[in-house]
Amino acid sequence: MSCSNTNVTETSYVNRKSKKCFGNNIFVIFLLKLRVVTDRQMKYANIIVNISHESLDKYFQYVIPERLRDELSVGDYVSIPFGRGNRLIEGYVLEITDKPEFDPARLKEIAEIKTDSRLVEHKLIRLAYWMKQRYGSTMITALKTVLPIKKIIKEKENRSIILCMEDEAAYERLELYARKHQTARERLMRELINEKQLDYRLVTTKLNISTATINAMEKQEVLRVEKTRVYRNTTGEAEESSGKNRISLNGEQEKIASEIINEYSRGIRNTYLIHGITGSGKTEVYMEIIDAVVRQGRQVIVLIPEISLTYQTVMRFYKRFGDSVSTLHSRLSDGEKYDQFERAKKGEISVMIGPRSALFTPFEDLGLIVIDEEHESSYKSDSMPKYHARETAIELAKLHGASVILGSATPSMEAYYRAKKGDYKLYTLDRRAISDASLPTVHIADLREELKNGNRTMFSTELKTMMDERLEKGEQIMLFLNRRGYAGFYSCRSCGFVLKCPHCDVSLSSHEGGRLKCHYCGYEREEVKICPECGSSYIGGMRAGTQQIEESVKKLFPHASILRMDADTTSAKGSYDKILSAFANREADILIGTQMIVKGHDFPYVTLMGILIADMSLNVGDYRASERTFQLLTQAAGRAGRAELKGDVVIQTYKPEHYAIRAASRQDYKGFYNEEIMYRELMEYPPVGHMLAVMIESREEEAADDYAKALAEVLKSDIINGLHSGKVRMIGPADATVKKINDIYRKLIYLKSTDQELLVALKDRAEELRDINKIRILPDYDDAARQDISGEANSWARDKRIRMTMDMDPVNGY
């Protein structure tokens, strides 16, 4: 992550009194003078009186009485007088402040604290407050992130019609209906005499009985309608696979599981990192520990990085734990999510599995959080608050008295660095779980040499030969490319012109059907045949995407059965599971895909993994590029030879000498870590140091530039005139890597320090200035956002529309 045209200042933080220029209006910020002069002893609490989601945007302010001042904390459940009659109702404390938002004389006092520390909402609100302080956002935004139910969903239920009469009385009523020619009632009565209980839907559809008829007979006390709550199923076929299925652990696995279980039984709560090579059986270790925690009556959250992993993971857990397992992910319907939250709150679920958002499952007695493939960037939120699931899970575990287990074949630099420092307890699995399984043989194909030898295809000679051999043996092949669609860009080979999206500062990609698409905003247009810049006909796409690979494989191996798995083929609900289960059932010989095919899947008949253009991810302007490349290649290589059959991996690259590629070919994590950490120490990048990214956005480039420069000047002054020890380096403001997305201009300021608390203080300072100038964290740029902006000094903000967001230790580049 880098910015051009930057000014770098290194000194310490912080002075809160400075004179600055914002836009075209010059005004003096005297922060201490802007504060409302109030009684310093008075404290106020902002309280939400209802956790229903319609109420989340509205809170009420109360005075904290002297007797409660030292006891009250964020998240507490309190009793408050409400309305004209001052009837006592309950609410949750969202924030404690010394700033009254109304006349203090008109504010009522909190009656009492009613908090039961077991309340789910109590812990979630405290977690939201921590996220707000750590990562930056409004309390309401953080609250909406952690409170899982986004809207009221109608409960799903089954209805049955039950006869309320003895047989003799029922036959008399049947004769009455027959005499009066009440045909529908007679027909229903006859069926009820025979069956005693009927499904409501069956009655209204197959028997063609109207609701009015049923209601009339219910009023006559002939029958009653009984409703039974039914939960929507999220585990699909797993529903029929319940039962216990414990696999014996090997010596390495047993040692790790036993030590963690023994510590847990003795009340020791810790964060553990399990570094196990691909296929070493980390999941079996998780399940053994989870079983021990569940036996103590506590609940477990298992985080996985991709929706595509849900099917295989759930099946393995379901075979072990039965229907006490459930799933949460973004592809579930609102009704399915609602039902799983309700089951979790009632204690009907012991294990919840899902991506990042499953962390906020409302378990009352959470005992363990497992984060599988903890190195994955998807664990970092891309919307405010930009929390990291690893850090947030550790904080949530503290609130519940729970332990955290992190697992990966390629741990993040942050996790391994903290394990080496002793913050986490480190365990290692050095061999594959299946006794006959071994790591695959890795071959590196130099694409530069292939080109010199006249091979202009995307497959090296070695890879083509191995593919041919595997197909003859009836074994399976996986081909991995870190791209989607047909091409990375559409360019002219004559003049170098690149066709870009008119709304975003990115190139368009060529897709099937002669369409050019923007992967940021969705803009589409027809392909062009003539370069608009020079008139040349040598214009076209790079053609190195998953669709192009599929077409090439079909030409080379016309009899092979092929599946493709990328963002385009998995957009429909259930498409992940269909593709993965088809490949697992050997309905295809070759699976082609992007990153989603190389993460955590276990296919015993895959004996060849082809990694195409392995160094593509090294060309990203991001300090994590080498780490991501190593992780991706190691994970991809780990898909081959996971059972008795031996595996081979072919890494095709233009940079075979790069240390990330060399280390990945040897599956040498420690070698890679030792080389990479020296670079991080030299540059003070995470995990050695910390970074805060401040993004300024506006539809008007000048407005974004003016505010970014003014904000940078204030922060720079605070750093230069600061009194605290510790150094902060500022980089920027400068254009983001992608300068414009969807007609919105983006400016970046990076702040770096080895002391994270200094960056938190600078984040608070930037938010202070945002609040003074009414700059909001907005979901969009609609007119409604202008309503609360007032004051002549802020007219520039009112007219120019600014949005500011924060990202502590960013994982994804800008």
C-alpha positions in Angstrom: 0.0 0.0 0.0 1.6 3.2 -1.0 0.8 6.8 -2.0 2.6 9.0 -4.5 3.4 12.7 -4.0 3.5 12.3 -0.2 4.8 14.4 2.7 6.3 12.3 5.5 6.6 13.7 9.0 8.0 11.8 11.9 7.5 13.1 15.4 5.2 12.4 18.3 1.6 13.0 19.0 -0.6 15.2 20.1 -1.8 18.8 20.4 -5.5 19.6 20.1 -5.2 23.4 19.4 -4.4 24.5 15.9 -5.4 27.0 13.2 -6.2 25.4 9.9 -7.7 26.0 6.5 -10.6 23.8 5.3 -11.5 24.3 1.6 -12.1 27.9 0.7 -13.2 28.8 4.3 -10.6 29.7 6.9 -11.7 29.2 10.5 -10.0 28.6 13.8 -10.6 25.3 15.6 -10.3 25.8 19.4 -11.6 22.4 20.4 -11.6 23.1 24.1 -13.7 26.3 23.5 -16.2 24.5 21.3 -17.1 22.1 24.1 -20.3 22.9 25.9 -19.6 24.3 29.3 -21.4 22.0 31.7 -21.1 20.7 35.2 -18.0 18.5 35.1 -19.6 16.1 37.5 -22.7 15.4 35.4 -22.7 12.2 33.3 -25.3 11.1 30.7 -26.2 7.8 29.2 -27.6 7.3 25.7 -30.1 4.5 26.0 -31.9 2.4 23.4 -35.2 1.2 24.8 -35.9 -1.6 22.3 -33.6 -3.9 20.4 -36.0 -4.3 17.5 -34.3 -3.1 14.4 -36.8 -0.4 13.6 -35.6 1.3 16.8 -31.8 1.1 16.3 -31.5 4.6 14.9 -33.1 6.2 17.9 -31.9 6.5 21.4 -32.9 8.6 24.5 -30.6 10.4 26.9 -30.8 10.1 30.6 -28.8 11.5 33.6 -26.7 9.0 35.5 -27.4 9.6 39.2 -24.5 9.9 41.6 -25.2 6.5 43.2 -24.8 4.7 39.8 -22.0 6.7 38.3 -19.2 4.3 39.3 -21.2 1.2 38.5 -22.8 1.9 35.1 -21.0 0.7 31.9 -21.8 0.4 28.2 -24.1 -2.5 27.5 -25.8 -2.5 30.9 -29.5 -3.3 31.1 -31.2 -0.5 33.0 -34.7 0.5 34.2 -35.7 4.1 33.2 -38.8 6.3 33.5 -40.4 6.7 30.1 -43.2 8.9 28.7 -45.5 11.4 30.4 -46.5 8.8 33.0 -42.9 7.9 33.8 -43.7 4.2 33.6 -40.6 2.1 34.1 -39.3 0.3 31.1 -36.0 -1.4 30.3 -33.3 -0.4 27.9 -29.6 -0.8 27.0 -26.8 1.7 27.6 -25.1 2.5 24.3 -22.8 5.3 25.3 -21.7 7.3 28.4 -20.9 10.9 27.8 -20.4 14.3 29.6 -22.2 16.1 26.8 -25.9 16.7 27.1 -27.8 16.8 23.9 -30.8 18.5 25.5 -31.4 20.9 28.4 -30.0 19.0 31.4 -32.9 20.3 33.5 -35.4 18.4 31.3 -33.5 15.0 31.4 -34.7 12.2 33.6 -32.5 10.0 35.8 -31.9 6.3 35.3 -33.8 4.3 37.9 -31.6 1.3 38.4 -29.2 -1.1 36.8 -30.8 -4.4 36.0 -28.0 -6.1 34.1 -27.7 -9.8 34.1 -24.2 -10.5 32.8 -25.7 -13.6 31.0 -27.8 -11.5 28.7 -26.7 -11.9 25.1 -27.5 -8.3 24.2 -25.3 -7.0 27.1 -22.2 -8.7 25.6 -23.0 -7.8 22.0 -23.5 -4.1 22.9 -20.2 -4.0 24.8 -18.5 -5.7 21.8 -20.0 -3.0 19.5 -18.6 -0.3 21.8 -15.2 -1.9 21.6 -15.4 -2.1 17.8 -16.4 1.5 17.6 -13.5 2.7 19.7 -10.9 0.4 18.0 -11.8 0.7 14.4 -13.8 3.9 14.1 -17.5 4.2 13.2 -20.6 5.5 14.9 -22.1 3.5 17.7 -25.3 2.9 15.8 -23.3 1.5 12.8 -21.3 -0.8 15.1 -24.5 -1.9 16.8 -26.2 -2.8 13.5 -23.1 -5.0 12.7 -23.3 -7.1 15.9 -27.0 -7.4 16.4 -27.7 -10.2 14.0 -31.4 -9.8 13.1 -31.8 -7.0 10.6 -35.6 -7.1 10.3 -38.7 -8.7 11.7 -39.3 -12.0 9.8 -42.5 -13.9 9.9 -42.1 -17.2 11.8 -42.6 -20.3 9.8 -45.1 -22.8 11.2 -46.9 -26.0 10.4 -50.7 -26.1 11.1 -52.7 -29.2 11.9 -56.5 -29.6 12.1 -57.5 -31.9 15.0 -60.9 -33.3 15.7 -62.3 -32.2 19.1 -65.2 -34.7 19.4 -65.7 -38.3 20.4 -66.7 -40.6 17.5 -70.4 -40.8 18.5 -70.8 -37.0 18.6 -68.7 -36.7 15.4 -71.0 -39.1 13.4 -74.1 -37.1 14.6 -72.4 -33.9 13.4 -71.6 -35.6 10.1 -75.3 -36.5 9.6 -76.3 -32.9 10.4 -74.0 -31.5 7.7 -75.3 -34.1 5.2 -79.0 -33.1 5.9 -78.2 -29.4 5.5 -76.2 -30.1 2.3 -73.1 -28.5 3.8 -70.9 -30.5 1.4 -67.5 -29.0 2.3 -68.1 -29.4 6.1 -69.3 -33.0 5.5 -66.2 -33.9 3.4 -63.8 -32.5 6.0 -65.7 -34.1 8.9 -65.6 -37.5 7.2 -61.8 -37.2 6.8 -61.3 -36.1 10.4 -63.3 -39.1 11.7 -61.0 -41.4 9.7 -57.7 -39.7 10.5 -58.4 -37.6 13.7 -55.6 -35.1 12.6 -55.0 -33.6 9.2 -52.4 -31.3 7.7 -53.9 -27.8 7.2 -52.3 -27.3 3.8 -53.5 -30.7 2.6 -57.0 -29.8 3.6 -57.0 -26.4 1.8 -55.4 -27.8 -1.4 -56.1 -31.5 -1.9 -59.5 -31.5 -0.2 -60.3 -28.0 -1.5 -61.8 -26.8 1.8 -61.8 -23.0 2.3 -60.4 -21.2 5.3 -63.9 -19.9 6.0 -65.2 -23.4 6.4 -62.4 -24.4 8.8 -63.0 -21.2 10.9 -66.7 -21.8 11.1 -66.2 -25.4 12.3 -63.6 -24.2 14.8 -66.2 -21.8 16.3 -68.6 -24.7 16.6 -65.8 -26.5 18.6 -65.9 -29.4 16.1 -62.2 -29.0 15.5 -59.2 -26.9 16.5 -56.2 -25.6 14.5 -52.9 -26.3 16.2 -49.8 -24.4 15.2 -46.3 -25.8 15.5 -43.1 -23.6 15.0 -40.9 -25.0 12.2 -37.3 -23.8 11.6 -36.1 -23.3 8.1 -33.4 -25.8 7.2 -29.9 -24.5 6.3 -28.0 -27.7 6.2 -29.7 -29.2 3.1 -28.8 -32.8 2.6 -26.9 -32.9 5.9 -30.4 -33.2 7.5 -30.4 -36.9 6.8 -26.8 -37.6 7.9 -27.1 -37.2 11.7 -25.1 -39.4 14.1 -21.8 -39.6 15.7 -18.7 -40.2 13.6 -15.4 -39.9 15.6 -12.2 -40.4 13.7 -9.2 -41.7 15.7 -6.5 -39.0 16.0 -2.8 -39.7 15.4 -0.2 -38.9 18.0 0.4 -35.3 17.0 -3.3 -34.5 16.8 -4.0 -36.3 20.1 -1.3 -34.4 22.0 -2.6 -31.0 20.8 -6.3 -31.8 21.5 -5.5 -33.2 25.0 -3.4 -30.3 26.1 -6.0 -27.7 25.1 -8.9 -29.7 26.6 -7.0 -30.1 29.9 -6.3 -26.4 30.1 -10.0 -25.7 29.3 -11.1 -28.1 32.0 -8.9 -26.3 34.5 -10.5 -23.0 33.7 -7.6 -21.7 31.6 -8.7 -19.5 28.7 -6.2 -18.8 26.0 -5.7 -18.1 22.3 -4.1 -21.0 20.4 -2.5 -21.1 17.0 -2.4 -24.5 15.3 0.0 -24.3 12.4 -0.6 -27.5 10.4 0.6 -28.4 6.9 -2.2 -28.9 4.3 -3.9 -32.3 5.0 -2.5 -32.6 8.6 -6.0 -33.0 10.1 -6.6 -29.6 11.8 -10.4 -30.0 11.5 -10.3 -33.3 13.4 -8.4 -31.6 16.2 -11.0 -28.8 16.2 -13.9 -31.3 16.5 -12.3 -33.2 19.4 -11.9 -29.9 21.4 -15.4 -28.7 20.3 -16.8 -32.0 21.6 -15.3 -31.5 25.0 -16.6 -27.9 25.2 -20.1 -28.9 24.1 -20.2 -31.7 26.7 -19.8 -28.9 29.3 -23.0 -27.4 28.0 -21.4 -24.5 26.2 -21.7 -23.3 22.6 -19.1 -23.0 19.8 -18.6 -20.7 16.8 -16.6 -22.0 13.9 -15.6 -19.4 11.3 -14.6 -20.4 7.8 -13.4 -17.9 5.2 -15.6 -18.7 2.2 -19.2 -19.7 1.6 -17.9 -22.3 -0.8 -16.4 -24.2 2.2 -19.7 -24.5 4.0 -20.9 -27.7 2.3 -17.9 -29.9 3.1 -17.3 -28.4 6.5 -20.9 -28.7 7.6 -21.1 -32.4 6.4 -18.0 -33.3 8.5 -19.4 -31.5 11.6 -22.9 -32.8 11.1 -21.6 -36.4 11.0 -20.0 -35.8 14.3 -22.5 -33.6 16.2 -25.9 -34.3 14.4 -28.6 -31.6 14.2 -27.0 -29.4 16.9 -25.0 -27.9 14.1 -26.2 -25.0 11.9 -24.9 -22.6 9.4 -25.0 -18.8 8.8 -23.9 -17.1 5.6 -24.9 -14.3 3.3 -26.7 -16.6 0.8 -29.3 -17.7 3.3 -32.7 -16.0 3.0 -33.8 -13.6 5.7 -36.2 -16.2 7.0 -33.4 -18.9 7.3 -31.1 -16.4 9.1 -33.9 -15.4 11.5 -34.7 -19.1 12.4 -31.0 -19.9 13.1 -30.7 -16.8 15.4 -33.8 -17.9 17.3 -32.6 -21.4 17.7 -29.2 -20.1 18.9 -30.9 -17.8 21.5 -33.0 -20.8 22.8 -30.0 -23.1 23.1 -31.2 -25.5 20.4 -27.8 -25.1 18.5 -24.4 -26.0 20.0 -22.2 -25.3 17.0 -22.6 -22.5 14.5 -20.5 -22.6 11.3 -20.1 -19.7 8.9 -18.0 -16.8 7.5 -17.2 -13.6 9.4 -20.7 -12.5 10.3 -21.4 -15.8 12.1 -19.1 -14.4 14.9 -22.2 -12.5 16.1 -24.4 -15.5 16.7 -26.4 -14.7 19.9 -25.1 -17.6 22.0 -25.8 -17.1 25.7 -22.9 -19.2 26.9 -20.2 -19.1 24.3 -17.3 -21.3 25.2 -15.0 -21.5 22.2 -14.4 -19.7 18.9 -12.5 -21.5 16.1 -11.2 -19.6 13.1 -10.1 -21.9 10.4 -7.8 -20.6 7.6 -7.2 -17.6 9.9 -4.9 -16.0 7.3 -7.7 -15.3 4.9 -8.3 -11.6 4.0 -12.1 -12.2 4.0 -12.0 -12.1 7.8 -11.5 -8.3 7.5 -14.7 -6.3 7.0 -14.8 -4.0 4.1 -17.5 -1.8 5.5 -17.6 0.4 8.7 -16.6 -0.6 11.3 -13.7 -2.3 9.4 -13.1 -4.9 12.1 -10.9 -8.0 11.8 -12.7 -11.2 12.9 -9.5 -12.5 14.6 -9.1 -9.5 17.0 -12.9 -9.2 17.5 -13.2 -12.9 18.3 -10.5 -12.6 21.0 -12.4 -9.6 22.5 -15.7 -11.5 22.4 -14.1 -14.5 24.0 -13.0 -12.3 26.9 -16.6 -11.2 27.4 -17.8 -14.8 27.6 -14.9 -16.4 29.3 -14.1 -18.5 26.2 -11.0 -19.7 24.4 -10.0 -19.0 20.8 -8.3 -21.4 18.3 -6.7 -20.1 15.1 -5.7 -22.6 12.5 -3.9 -22.4 9.2 -1.3 -24.1 7.0 0.0 -20.6 6.2 -0.7 -18.4 9.3 -1.0 -14.7 8.8 2.2 -12.8 9.7 0.2 -11.2 12.5 -0.8 -14.5 14.1 2.6 -16.1 13.8 4.4 -13.0 15.1 2.2 -12.9 18.2 2.6 -16.6 18.7 6.4 -16.2 18.5 6.1 -13.4 21.1 4.1 -15.6 23.4 0.8 -13.8 23.1 -0.7 -16.9 21.5 0.1 -20.6 22.3 1.7 -22.2 19.2 1.2 -25.8 18.2 2.5 -27.5 15.0 1.3 -30.4 12.9 4.2 -31.4 10.6 2.8 -34.4 8.8 -0.4 -35.4 6.9 -3.2 -37.1 8.9 -3.5 -40.1 6.6 -0.6 -42.3 7.2 0.1 -43.1 3.5 -0.4 -39.5 2.3 2.6 -37.3 1.7 3.1 -33.8 0.4 2.9 -33.5 -3.4 6.0 -33.2 -5.6 6.2 -29.6 -6.8 7.5 -28.7 -10.3 8.3 -25.1 -11.3 7.8 -24.2 -15.0 9.6 -21.1 -16.1 7.2 -19.4 -18.6 10.0 -17.3 -20.0 11.7 -20.5 -21.2 8.5 -21.9 -22.5 8.1 -18.7 -24.6 11.7 -19.0 -25.9 10.9 -22.6 -26.9 7.9 -21.5 -29.0 5.2 -22.5 -26.6 2.7 -19.7 -26.7 -0.2 -21.5 -25.0 -1.1 -21.0 -21.3 0.0 -24.5 -20.4 3.6 -25.5 -20.0 4.8 -28.7 -21.8 5.2 -30.4 -18.4 1.7 -29.5 -17.3 0.1 -30.7 -20.5 2.0 -34.1 -20.3 0.9 -34.6 -16.7 -2.7 -33.7 -17.5 -2.7 -36.3 -20.2 -1.4 -39.0 -17.9 -4.0 -38.2 -15.1 -6.9 -38.4 -17.6 -5.7 -41.8 -18.8 -5.6 -43.1 -15.2 -9.0 -41.7 -14.4 -7.7 -39.3 -11.7 -8.8 -35.7 -11.2 -7.1 -32.4 -12.0 -7.5 -28.9 -10.6 -6.4 -25.8 -12.5 -6.1 -22.5 -10.6 -6.1 -18.9 -11.8 -6.4 -15.9 -9.7 -8.7 -14.0 -12.1 -12.2 -14.1 -13.4 -13.8 -13.5 -16.7 -12.0 -13.4 -20.0 -9.3 -10.8 -19.5 -7.6 -8.4 -17.1 -7.8 -5.5 -19.5 -8.7 -4.5 -23.1 -5.9 -2.7 -24.8 -4.4 -1.6 -28.1 -1.0 -3.3 -28.9 -0.2 -0.5 -31.4 -0.4 2.6 -29.1 -0.9 1.1 -25.6 -4.4 2.7 -25.1 -6.4 0.8 -22.4 -10.2 1.0 -22.5 -11.5 2.1 -19.1 -14.8 2.4 -17.3 -16.2 5.9 -17.6 -17.3 5.8 -13.9 -14.3 4.2 -12.3 -10.5 4.5 -12.7 -10.1 0.9 -13.8 -9.8 -1.0 -17.1 -12.7 -2.9 -18.5 -12.6 -6.7 -18.8 -13.7 -8.8 -21.8 -16.4 -11.4 -21.1 -18.3 -14.0 -23.1 -20.7 -12.7 -25.7 -18.5 -9.7 -26.8 -19.2 -7.7 -23.7 -16.8 -5.5 -21.7 -17.5 -5.2 -18.0 -16.3 -3.2 -15.0 -15.9 -5.4 -12.0 -16.3 -2.4 -9.6 -19.6 -0.8 -10.6 -21.0 -3.3 -13.2 -20.9 -0.9 -16.2 -21.1 -2.8 -19.5 -20.5 -2.0 -23.2 -19.9 -3.8 -26.5 -16.3 -4.7 -27.5 -14.6 -2.3 -29.9 -12.8 -3.4 -33.0 -10.9 -0.1 -33.7 -8.8 1.7 -31.2 -10.5 5.1 -30.4 -7.1 6.6 -29.8 -5.0 5.7 -32.9 -7.5 3.9 -35.2 -5.5 0.6 -35.1 -7.3 -2.7 -35.4 -4.8 -4.3 -32.9 -7.1 -3.9 -30.0 -8.4 -6.7 -27.8 -8.4 -8.5 -24.4 -5.5 -10.2 -22.7 -7.6 -13.4 -22.7 -6.2 -15.1 -19.6 -9.3 -15.7 -17.5 -11.1 -18.8 -16.3 -13.5 -18.9 -19.3 -10.5 -18.8 -21.7 -8.8 -21.6 -19.8 -11.9 -23.7 -20.0 -12.1 -23.2 -23.8 -8.4 -24.1 -24.2 -8.7 -27.2 -22.1 -11.7 -28.3 -24.2 -9.6 -28.0 -27.3 -6.6 -29.9 -25.8 -8.7 -32.6 -24.1 -12.1 -32.8 -25.9 -13.2 -36.0 -24.1 -12.6 -34.6 -20.6 -15.5 -33.5 -18.4 -14.9 -30.0 -17.1 -16.4 -27.8 -14.3 -15.6 -24.1 -13.8 -16.0 -22.4 -10.5 -15.6 -18.6 -10.2 -17.7 -15.6 -9.3 -19.7 -15.9 -12.5 -20.7 -19.5 -12.2 -21.6 -19.4 -8.5 -23.9 -16.4 -8.4 -27.1 -18.5 -7.9 -28.0 -19.8 -4.5 -26.8 -23.4 -4.0 -24.3 -23.2 -7.0 -21.3 -23.7 -4.7 -22.6 -26.9 -3.3 -23.7 -28.3 -6.7 -20.3 -27.7 -8.3 -18.3 -29.1 -5.3 -20.5 -32.1 -4.8 -20.4 -32.9 -8.5 -16.6 -32.8 -8.5 -16.4 -34.8 -5.2 -18.7 -37.5 -6.8 -16.2 -37.6 -9.8 -18.8 -36.3 -12.3 -16.0 -34.2 -13.8 -12.3 -34.8 -14.5 -11.1 -31.2 -14.3 -12.1 -28.3 -12.0 -11.0 -24.9 -13.2 -11.4 -21.9 -10.8 -10.3 -18.9 -9.0 -9.2 -18.6 -5.3 -12.4 -20.4 -4.0 -11.2 -23.8 -5.3 -7.9 -23.8 -3.4 -9.2 -23.2 0.1 -9.8 -26.1 2.4 -11.4 -28.6 0.0 -10.5 -32.2 0.3 -10.8 -34.3 -2.9 -9.0 -37.7 -2.6 -8.8 -38.4 -6.3 -7.1 -35.0 -7.2 -3.5 -35.9 -8.0 -2.6 -32.9 -10.1 -2.8 -29.2 -9.4 -1.8 -26.7 -12.1 -1.2 -23.2 -10.9 -1.3 -20.8 -13.9 0.7 -17.5 -13.8 1.5 -18.0 -10.2 3.2 -14.7 -9.8 0.3 -12.6 -10.9 -0.5 -11.6 -7.3 3.1 -10.4 -6.8 2.4 -7.5 -9.2 -0.1 -5.8 -6.9 1.1 -2.6 -5.2 0.6 -3.9 -1.7 3.1 -4.7 1.1 1.2 -8.0 1.6 1.7 -9.2 -2.0 4.5 -11.7 -1.2 2.6 -13.1 1.8 -0.6 -13.5 -0.2 1.3 -15.2 -3.1 3.0 -17.6 -0.7 -0.3 -18.5 1.0 -2.2 -18.9 -2.2 0.4 -21.2 -3.8 0.9 -23.3 -0.6 -2.9 -23.7 -0.2 -3.3 -24.6 -3.9 -0.4 -27.1 -3.8 -2.0 -28.7 -0.8 -5.1 -29.8 -2.7 -3.1 -32.6 -4.5 -2.3 -36.0 -3.1 -4.4 -35.8 0.1 -5.1 -39.5 0.2 -3.2 -42.6 -0.8 -2.7 -41.4 -4.4 0.5 -39.4 -4.9 0.2 -35.8 -6.0 2.0 -33.4 -8.3 1.9 -29.7 -8.5 3.1 -27.5 -11.4 3.7 -23.9 -10.6 3.9 -21.8 -13.8 5.7 -18.5 -13.2 7.7 -15.7 -14.8 9.6 -15.2 -11.5 10.9 -18.6 -10.4 13.6 -16.9 -8.3 11.2 -15.0 -6.0 11.5 -16.1 -2.4 7.7 -16.5 -2.0 7.5 -18.9 -4.9 10.7 -20.8 -3.8 9.3 -21.2 -0.3 5.8 -22.2 -1.5 7.4 -24.9 -3.8 9.0 -26.4 -0.6 6.0 -25.8 1.6 8.5 -24.0 3.8 6.4 -21.6 6.0 9.2 -20.8 8.5 11.7 -20.0 5.7 9.2 -17.6 4.1 8.3 -16.0 7.5 12.0 -15.4 8.4 12.6 -13.6 5.1 9.4 -11.6 5.1 9.6 -10.5 8.7 12.9 -8.8 8.0 11.2 -6.7 5.3 8.3 -5.8 7.7 10.7 -4.8 10.5 12.7 -2.6 8.1 9.5 -0.8 6.9 7.6 -1.0 10.2 4.7 -2.6 8.5 2.3 -4.8 10.4 2.7 -7.0 12.4 5.8 -5.1 13.7 4.1 -1.7 13.4 0.5 -0.6 12.8 -1.2 1.5 10.1 -4.3 3.6 10.0 -5.8 4.4 6.6 -8.1 7.4 6.4 -10.2 7.5 3.2 -11.8 10.8 2.0 -14.4 10.5 -0.7 -16.5 12.9 -2.7 -18.3 13.2 -6.0 -16.2 16.3 -6.6 -12.5 15.8 -6.9 -11.6 19.3 -5.6 -13.7 18.8 -2.5 -12.0 15.5 -1.6 -8.6 17.0 -2.3 -9.3 20.2 -0.2 -10.6 18.2 2.8 -7.8 15.6 2.7 -5.1 18.3 2.7 -6.8 20.3 5.5 -7.2 17.1 7.6 -3.6 16.1 7.0 -2.4 19.6 8.1 -4.3 19.3 11.4 -3.0 15.8 12.1 0.5 16.8 11.1 0.4 19.7 13.5 -0.8 17.4 16.3 2.1 15.0 15.6 4.7 17.8 15.5 3.5 19.5 18.6 2.7 16.4 20.5 3.9 15.7 24.0 3.7 11.9 24.2 6.6 9.6 23.4 6.4 7.5 20.3 6.7 8.2 16.6 4.0 8.6 13.9 4.8 8.7 10.2 2.2 10.3 7.9 2.0 9.3 4.2 -0.2 11.4 2.0 -2.7 12.7 1.2 -2.6 11.1 -2.3 -4.9 9.4 -4.7 -6.0 5.9 -3.9 -4.7 3.1 -6.1 -8.1 3.2 -7.8 -8.7 6.9 -7.9 -12.3 6.9 -8.8 -15.1 4.3 -8.3 -18.6 4.8 -9.5 -18.0 8.5 -10.1 -16.7 9.0 -6.5 -13.1 10.3 -6.0 -11.0 8.8 -3.3 -8.1 10.3 -1.4 -5.9 8.5 1.2 -3.9 9.4 4.2 -1.8 6.7 5.9 -0.5 7.0 9.4 2.1 4.5 10.7 3.4 3.8 14.2 4.7 1.0 16.3 2.2 2.1 19.0 -1.3 1.3 18.0 -2.8 3.5 20.8 -1.3 6.6 19.2 -3.1 5.7 16.0 -6.3 5.2 17.9 -5.9 8.7 19.4 -5.3 10.1 15.9 -8.4 8.2 14.6 -10.3 9.9 17.5 -8.9 13.3 16.5 -10.0 12.8 12.8 -13.5 11.8 14.0 -13.6 14.8 16.3 -13.0 17.1 13.3 -15.6 15.1 11.3 -18.2 15.7 14.0 -17.4 19.4 14.3 -17.8 19.8 10.5 -20.7 17.4 10.3 -18.9 15.0 8.0 -20.8 11.8 8.3 -20.0 8.1 7.7 -22.7 7.7 5.0 -23.9 4.6 3.1 -24.4 6.8 0.0 -24.6 10.4 -1.1 -28.3 11.1 -1.1 -29.9 14.5 -0.3 -31.1 13.3 3.1 -27.6 13.4 4.4 -27.5 17.2 4.2 -30.2 17.7 6.8 -28.0 18.0 9.9 -25.3 20.2 8.3 -25.5 23.8 9.4 -23.3 26.8 10.1 -21.7 29.3 7.8 -18.2 27.9 8.5 -19.3 24.5 7.2 -20.9 25.7 4.0 -18.1 24.1 2.0 -19.0 20.7 3.5 -22.7 21.3 2.9 -22.1 22.0 -0.8 -19.2 19.6 -1.5 -20.4 16.4 0.2 -17.6 14.5 1.9 -17.4 11.0 3.3 -14.6 9.8 5.6 -13.9 6.2 6.6 -11.1 4.6 8.8 -9.3 1.3 8.5 -7.0 0.1 11.2 -4.3 -2.2 9.9 -5.9 -2.6 6.5 -5.7 -6.0 4.9 -7.0 -5.1 1.4 -5.3 -2.4 -0.6 -7.1 0.8 -1.8 
